[in-house]
Amino acid sequence: MRNRAVVLGGGMAGLVAARVLSEQFEEVLLVDRDQLAGVDEPRRGVPQGGHAHGLLAKGQEVLEGMFPGLTRELADAGIPMGDMGVNLRWYFNGRRLQPAETGLKVISATRPELESAVRDRVRALPNVTFLEHHVILSLTVTADRSRITGVKIAPEGEGAEREITADLVVDATGRGSRTPAWLAEMGYPRPEEERFKIGLSYTTCHYRLRENVLGEDMAILCVATPDNPRGAFFSRLNDRYLLSLTGMLGDQAPTDPEGHLAFVKSLPVPDIYEAVHDATLLDERVAFRYPASVWKHYERLSRFPLGLLVVGDGVCSFNPVYGQGMTVAALEGLTLREHLKHGGLPDARAFFTDVAKVIEAPWGVAAGGDLSYPGVEGERTEQVQMANAYMDRLREAARNDGALTAAFMMVAGLIEPVETLFAPDMMERVAAGAGRNA
């Protein structure tokens, strides 16, 4: 029962899954259509990889636990690192939150840099093998379709298909996961979907500046809001700066020089335009569209075949501006580890039930934030309306109250539950601070 596990997909969710599976299976095989070894640039299979990414404080904590020394390794490579509440400049509606020490470490690594460092650790495990440049064709299943027995794959381009037997298959192929279709082909129901159409766009490029405009700080985060729906992430990397511009509900930053700078100038934080309007552009401006946030509710299925699990974006794909995806994938890795402790193969329904508990809080934050935009379709319960109104007041009060900034960062970093922001002492500070600023 614990001879071989196959992981489909070599992104962060797949790497974390492979790390956890290596503790319990004699052999772990990770399959991906891309080149993985030695790659530190955006991959075809991760089209969003070149845009701004964030690893929340909780994700950093989990990865450090799985790969001891990873944080120091990244710092030694020259990747900027700092405190989430001090070294990131947070702006809402053009107004900066009061800086405050949180003790939460964040790193200013690109997605390829972080993924490469984790991938190198996973590849070094003696019982993990990477099978690159292979496409995934289908699952194999017993005659009664109750249990998955492996996968069929084939080399990219020419080459004969082959079948790989497995005791457990973990689908970490992301938003394009074919598990719902495979389930239907085997006579199982597809999972229900919860979906919010947000029409998000990213437009990203890199600059070299004449001087360091951020000092010891790592980034300027111009967070989009309904009153100012254009946002930006301006980050200091090793020897260059990354600028990702975001638009909601179909708005997108142009890729031509004049239109791009006009979009930058329209942001409510003028510091970004001042930094880049005469800077040296290092590459082409690349656009990426993200139509909707989607949660596939596998935990609601009454039947599911043994020997198959789904993790990462294949279960829940969050609005990426909240930076939750990689952290939730890391937390799902801990859930997988827990379900492997007792021998045999994990019970899929129990696993998905616990994964839903991991997803629930960050999904509530992201979906609630999306529903604050009038153009996003979805039910706005009294609870959602109240929470959004309260968060507006909290961020207003945090302009002058570092304790509120620190509390907000603990929740945004998935360290503390959102309920802590509604504690009586927090509500008193919000009421006092929001009233003063208004």
N, C-alpha and C positions, 0 to 999 in steps of 0.2 A: 504493500500500500504506500510505501514511501521510497520507491526506487527512483522514479524520474518525474520531475515537474517541468512543464514547458510554459514559458512566459512569452506572450505575443505582444511585442512592442518594446522598444528600447529607450523610451522617454523616462522621465523621473519616476512615474508610477511603476513602470516595469522594472527599473533598476532597484527601487526600494523593495518591490515584491521578490525579486531574485535574491536580494540580500537576506530577506527573512526566510525564504524557502530553502536557502543553502544550509540553514541551521537544522533542518529536519529531513531533507531528501538527500539520497546518495548522489544524485546528479540533477543539475538545473540547466536547462537549455533555453537561451533567450534568442528569439527569432525576430529579425527586423529586415525590412527591404533596403534600408540605408547602409552606407558605410558607417561604422560606429567607432572603431579603434582609431585613435589619433586625431579625431575630428574635434576642432574647437571653434567651428563656425556654424551658423544656422544650417540645419538639415532640411531636406525636402519634406521629410515626414513630420516636421515641426515648423509649419510655415509662420507661426507667430514667434518663433525663436529669436528673431532679430530685433524684436520690439522690447520695450521696457518690461522687466519682470521684477517681482518682489518675492523674497522668501521671508514670510512673517517670522516673528520671534519664536513662536512655538515650533515652526518648521525647522528653524535653525537648531533649536534644542533637540528635536527628535533626530535630525540627521547627525548631529554631533554624537548622540548616544549610539547610533548605529555604526558610525564611522569615526571613532575617537581620533582627535587631532585634525579633523577636517577644517575647522575654523582657523586654526593656527596655520595650516598649510595654505589656505587662501590668503591670509594676511601676509605670510612670507612671500607670496607671489606678487605682492604689491597691490592687491585689491583693497580699496578703501573700506574701512569698517568704523562703526561708531554707534552712538546711543540713538535709539529710535525717536526719542523726544527732544534731543538736543541737536544732533547732527543732520537731521532732516528738517527742512524748512516747510512746514505745513501751512498752506493757504486755502481758505474757503471764502469765496466771494471777494477775493483780493485782499483779505485780512489774515494776518498770520496768527496762528495759535502761539500763546506764550510758551517759550521753550522750557522744558522740565526734564530733569534726570529721571530715567525709568529703569535703568539697569538692563534694558533689553538690547542685545547686540543685533545689529543688522549689517549686512555686507552689500557693497555696491558692485556685485558681480553680474555679468550678463548671463542670460540663460545658457548659452553654449559653454561659458567658463564653468559655471556651477555644475552643469550636467557632465562635463568632461571630467571634473575632479571626482564626482561620485562614480562615474563609469569606470574610471581607472581603479578605484577601490573594489568595485564589483568584479571586474575582469581578473583581479589578482586572487580572487577566491579559488581554491584548487578544484572545487566541484562545480564551478559555473563555466559554461561554454557559450560563446556568442556565435550565432549563425547569421551572418550578414548577407545582404543582397539576395534575400529570399522573400517571395510573396506567399501570403497565407491564403490557401484555397478554400479549405473547409475543415470542419471538425469530423472526427470519426466517432461512431457511437455503436453501442450494443444493439442486437436485433430487436430487443424490446424498447429501445430508445430511453432507457432509464439511466444509462451511465455513459459519459464521454470516455473514449479510450485513447484519444490522441488527436493529431492534426495532420492534414495533408498540406504540403508545401511544395514549392518549385523554385529553382533559381530564376532570378530576373533575366529576361531575354530568353535564350534557348536553354533547354535542359528538361530532363524528365521529372515528373512529379514524384514525390516520395512520401511515405507515411511514417510518421514518428509516433510510436506508442508512448503514452504517458499515464501516470496515475492521477495527475492533476494538471489541468490547463487553466492558466490565469490570463484573461483578456485585458491587456493594458494598452490597447491600440487607440484609445482616445475618443474624440467626438465622432469619428467615423466607424466606431465599433459595429461589427456585423452580427454581434450576438443576438439582438432582437430578431433579425432575419433568420439566423440559424435556428433559433428556438421555434419560430413559426414553421420552418421546414420540417422540424422533428415532431410537430404536433403540439407544441407548448404555446401558451399565450405570450404575446409580447408584453413587456412592462408598460404600465401607464406612464405618460409623460406629463410633467409640469413644465410649462414653457413661458418665458417672457421675451417678447420681441423688443429688442433694445436698439437695433440698427447702429451698433458701435463701430467706429473706425479708428485705426491707428495709422499714423504716418510718421515714419522714423528715419533719422539720419544721424551722422556723427560729425563732430566739428573738432578742430584744433583752435584753441583760443590763444591770444597773445599773452594772457596772464591767467592765473588761477582766480576766478571771480567768486569762488565759494569758500575759500580759506580752508578751515578744518571741516566745514560741512560737506556732506556727501551729495545732497540733491535739493532741488526746489520742486515741491509737489504742489502744483496748481490743480486742486481737486475740482472737478466739474460739479456743478449744482444746477437745479432747475433755473435759477436766476442767471447763472453764468455757465451754460452747458458745454462750453469749450474748456478742455483741460490740457495739462501738459506734465510730463515727467522729464526733468532736466537733471541728469546725473553725471557726476564726475567719476570717470573710470580711471584706468591706469595712466594713460598719457593723452586721453581724449575725452570728449563729452558726448553723451547720448541725449538726443532730444526726441521724445515720442509725443506727438500731438494727438489728442483724442476728440472725437465728435460723437454726439448722440443722435439717434433717430434720423440717420441718413446724412447728417452733416459730416464733411470730411475735409481735412486740410489738403489743399492742392499740392502737387509735386513740382510745379514750375517755380522758379526762384521768386518771382514777384508775388504770386498768389500765396506761396508758402510763408513768406515774410509778413504778408498782410494778415494772415491767420495768426501768426505769432504776436503781431502787434495788437490784435484784437483781444488777447488774453487779459484778464483783470490783474495780472502780476507783470508789470513792465520790466522787471529785472531780467527776464528771459530774453526779451527782444534786445535789450541793451547789451546782453552778452553775445548774441549770435548774429546780429545784423551785419557786422563787418568781419565775422570769423571765417576761417578757412573750412569749406565743406570738404569732407573726406570721402564721401561716397554718394551714390544716388539716393534720392528720397524714395522710400518703399512704403506702399500702402497695404493695409490688411483690414478685412472686414469681418466682423463678428456679429451675425444677425440676431442670435437669441441665446439666453441662458436656458439650460435644459437639465432637469432632474428626472432620470429614469427610475421609477420606483420599483426596483426589483424586490424590495422587502414585502410588497403587497401580493406577489405571485403565490398561488397555492401549490404550484408544482414547479420543480426545477431539477434538471439532471444532476446526478452525482458526478463529481470530478471536474466541475467547471465553476469558475468565479470570475467576476468582473471588478476592476478597480479603476480609480482615476477618473478622467473625463468621460470614460465610457459609462459611468454611473451618473456623475453630476459634472456639468460643465458650467462654471461660474462666469459671470461678467468679469473679465480679467482686470479691470481697473481696481478691483478690491484686493488683488494679489493673493487670493486664497488657494488657488489650484494646487500648487506644489506642496503647500503645507497640509492641505487635506489629504493629498496622496500619501504623504509621510505618516499621517495619523492612521490612515487605512492600513498602512504597513504594520503598525502596532496592533491593530485589530486582527489582521491576519495572523500575526505571531501568537496572539492569545488563543485563536481558534485552532492552532496547530499543536497546542500544548498537550492535548489529551489523547493523542494517538489517532490512527485512522485518518480519514479524510474529513475536511470541514463540512458541516451541514450548511448548505448554501443559504437556506432560509434564515437560520440563526445568524450567519455571517452578515447577510444583507441587512438584517434588523439592526445589528450593531453598527454597521457602516452608516445607516440612516441616522443613528444618534450622533455620529461624527459630523455628518453633513448638516444636520438640522440648524444649528446655531449660525454657522457662516452663511448658509443659504438664506436664513431669515434676515441677516444684516444686508446681504446683497440684494435680495428681492425687495426688501423694504425700501432700500435706497433707490432702486430702479423705479419703484412705483411712486416715488416723489415727483417723477417727471410726468406731467399731464398726458403726454403723447404715448406713454407706455401702457398697453392694455393689460388689465388684470383687476382682480377684486381688491378694493381698498377698504379693509375692515376698519372698525373703530380703533382697534389695537394698532394697526399699521399707521393710521393717520396720527394717532396720539404719539407713537414712537418717533415718527418723522418730525412732528412739530417740536417735540422735546429735544431731539438731537440738534435741530437748528438752534435752539436756545442754548444748549450746552456748548456748541462750538462758538457761539457768540460770546458766551461768558468766559470761555477758555482763552480768549484774546488777552485777558488780564489775570488769569488764574491758572498758574502752572499745575496746581493739584488736579484740576479738571483735565488739563492736557495729558498728564501722566495717567489718569484713570482711563481716559479715552484710548490712549496708546496700548494699555494693557488689554483692553477689549479688542481693539483693532488687530493686535498681534496674536489673538486667540489664546492668550494666557489666562484671562479672567472671563467669566460669563457676562453677557450683556446686562444681566440683572443688577450687577454691581453699580452700574451707572444710575440706577433708579433707587438706590439706597437713600434713606432720609437725609443724611448729611450731604450727599451729592445733590439732591434736589434743592436743598437750601442754598447751596453755593450757586447752582444754576439760576435759581430765582433771583438771587441778589445780583449776580454778575450780569445776567441778561437785562435786568431792569436798568442797571447803571449804564450799560452801553447803549441801550435804546434811548 
